[in-house]
Amino acid sequence: MVIEYELPWIDIIPAISEFSYNKTKDSVIGKPRKLNEIKKLYLDVLSAITIRTIHEVFEADQGNYLEIVTFNGFVTTSDPATGKDVHPCLISVRSTKENFNDLDLRRIDKQVCLKNMGAQVSPHPAERLPIKPIIEFDMVDNRFIDQNDILSELDLRPNLMDLTYGEFENLASNLFNKMGLVTELTQASRDGGVDAIAFDNRPILGGKVIIQAKRYKNTVHVSAVRDLYGTMMNEGASKGIIVTTSGYGPDSYKFAKDKPLELIDGGGLLYLLDQAGIRAKIIMPQE
């Protein structure tokens, strides 16, 4: 589950810290709260809202359908350069139900707890300085389908050429997921030339990755590499990866040079599988 939560603005913190009565003047005097204190209290409120919301969601899941919840907290404001509404994200965190239920919420330090959970928190929330959400709503696509765990079954059929085209696409998705990406397999038809979509959640360096898997016995033609680049641009992705059981010609490498494209041939694929603890081989069928 991905939750997008509109957070309150900093004016939720009272500007007056305390009041005193002046008997001589018969008046009530307010003591202004210091700006640093306001900022500190505001961050505390954001942290409390985040943890409380995740708690409420997991607590309501009596059927145990939820495994992971991602919380994105944003504020609504206007861009001073354009005057248009913008929604900077100030806090983003993801937690499994098992790990969250292991917390003793009565005794935690909220900000330390969020840091331990790997939360992304704006260094200056009072200035609306945004951070990159861990997972965004645009990471949900109606082309996504459930994928099988082909990697764990590969020992029974170690020759990658024995896999069907669909199973090979599933294998590629499994592999990149094991390498730390969040991968989703797309349906076989009407996928827009996309076999799988992966999301690299690292701040700054991360982004959306388009994956194409080619279980080929012949060299992958340069047109497939060009198509991958066009698909990557159309999808707004930051990188494209094409993985095959065969190889690529010099035209493909020339086209991919200086572009955010990764060409993984059969040898490279076997190396990545070996790094993931999977022993496989590629035996081309006889003509």
Secondary structure as the mmCIF struct_conf table of DSSP 4:
data_model
#
loop_
_struct_conf.conf_type_id
_struct_conf.id
_struct_conf.beg_label_comp_id
_struct_conf.beg_label_asym_id
_struct_conf.beg_label_seq_id
_struct_conf.end_label_comp_id
_struct_conf.end_label_asym_id
_struct_conf.end_label_seq_id
STRN STRN1 VAL A 2 GLU A 6
HELX_LH_PP_P HELX_LH_PP_P1 LEU A 7 TRP A 9
HELX_RH_3T_P HELX_RH_3T_P1 ILE A 10 ILE A 12
BEND BEND1 ILE A 13 ILE A 13
BEND BEND2 ALA A 15 ALA A 15
STRN STRN2 ILE A 16 ASN A 22
TURN_TY1_P TURN_TY1_P1 LYS A 23 ASP A 26
STRN STRN3 SER A 27 PRO A 32
HELX_LH_PP_P HELX_LH_PP_P2 ARG A 33 LYS A 34
HELX_RH_AL_P HELX_RH_AL_P1 LEU A 35 ALA A 60
TURN_TY1_P TURN_TY1_P2 GLN A 62 GLY A 63
BEND BEND3 GLU A 67 GLU A 67
STRN STRN4 ILE A 68 PHE A 74
STRN STRN5 THR A 77 SER A 78
TURN_TY1_P TURN_TY1_P3 PRO A 80 THR A 82
STRN STRN6 ASP A 85 VAL A 86
STRN STRN7 CYS A 89 THR A 96
HELX_RH_AL_P HELX_RH_AL_P2 LYS A 97 ASN A 101
TURN_TY1_P TURN_TY1_P4 ASP A 102 ASP A 102
TURN_TY1_P TURN_TY1_P5 LEU A 105 ARG A 107
HELX_RH_AL_P HELX_RH_AL_P3 LYS A 110 ASN A 116
TURN_TY1_P TURN_TY1_P6 MET A 117 GLY A 118
STRN STRN8 GLN A 120 VAL A 121
BEND BEND4 PRO A 123 PRO A 123
HELX_RH_3T_P HELX_RH_3T_P2 PRO A 125 GLU A 127
TURN_TY1_P TURN_TY1_P7 ARG A 128 ARG A 128
BEND BEND5 ILE A 134 ILE A 135
HELX_RH_3T_P HELX_RH_3T_P3 PHE A 137 MET A 139
TURN_TY1_P TURN_TY1_P8 ASN A 142 ARG A 143
STRN STRN9 PHE A 144 ILE A 145
HELX_RH_AL_P HELX_RH_AL_P4 ILE A 150 GLU A 153
HELX_RH_3T_P HELX_RH_3T_P4 LEU A 154 LEU A 156
BEND BEND6 ARG A 157 ARG A 157
STRN STRN10 ASN A 159 ASN A 159
HELX_RH_3T_P HELX_RH_3T_P5 LEU A 160 ASP A 162
BEND BEND7 LEU A 163 LEU A 163
HELX_RH_AL_P HELX_RH_AL_P5 TYR A 165 LYS A 178
TURN_TY1_P TURN_TY1_P9 MET A 179 GLY A 180
STRN STRN11 VAL A 182 THR A 186
HELX_LH_PP_P HELX_LH_PP_P3 GLN A 187 GLN A 187
BEND BEND8 ALA A 188 ASP A 191
TURN_TY1_P TURN_TY1_P10 GLY A 192 GLY A 193
BEND BEND9 ASP A 195 ASP A 195
STRN STRN12 ALA A 196 ASP A 200
BEND BEND10 ARG A 202 ARG A 202
TURN_TY1_P TURN_TY1_P11 PRO A 203 LEU A 205
STRN STRN13 GLY A 207 LYS A 214
BEND BEND11 LYS A 217 ASN A 218
HELX_LH_PP_P HELX_LH_PP_P4 THR A 219 THR A 219
STRN STRN14 VAL A 220 VAL A 220
HELX_LH_PP_P HELX_LH_PP_P5 HIS A 221 HIS A 221
HELX_RH_AL_P HELX_RH_AL_P6 VAL A 222 GLU A 235
TURN_TY1_P TURN_TY1_P12 GLY A 236 GLY A 236
BEND BEND12 SER A 238 SER A 238
STRN STRN15 LYS A 239 THR A 244
BEND BEND13 THR A 245 SER A 246
STRN STRN16 TYR A 248 TYR A 248
HELX_RH_AL_P HELX_RH_AL_P7 PRO A 250 ALA A 256
TURN_TY1_P TURN_TY1_P13 LYS A 257 ASP A 258
BEND BEND14 LYS A 259 PRO A 260
STRN STRN17 LEU A 261 ILE A 264
HELX_RH_AL_P HELX_RH_AL_P8 GLY A 266 GLN A 275
TURN_TY1_P TURN_TY1_P14 ALA A 276 GLY A 277
STRN STRN18 LYS A 281 LYS A 281
HELX_LH_PP_P HELX_LH_PP_P6 MET A 284 GLN A 286
#
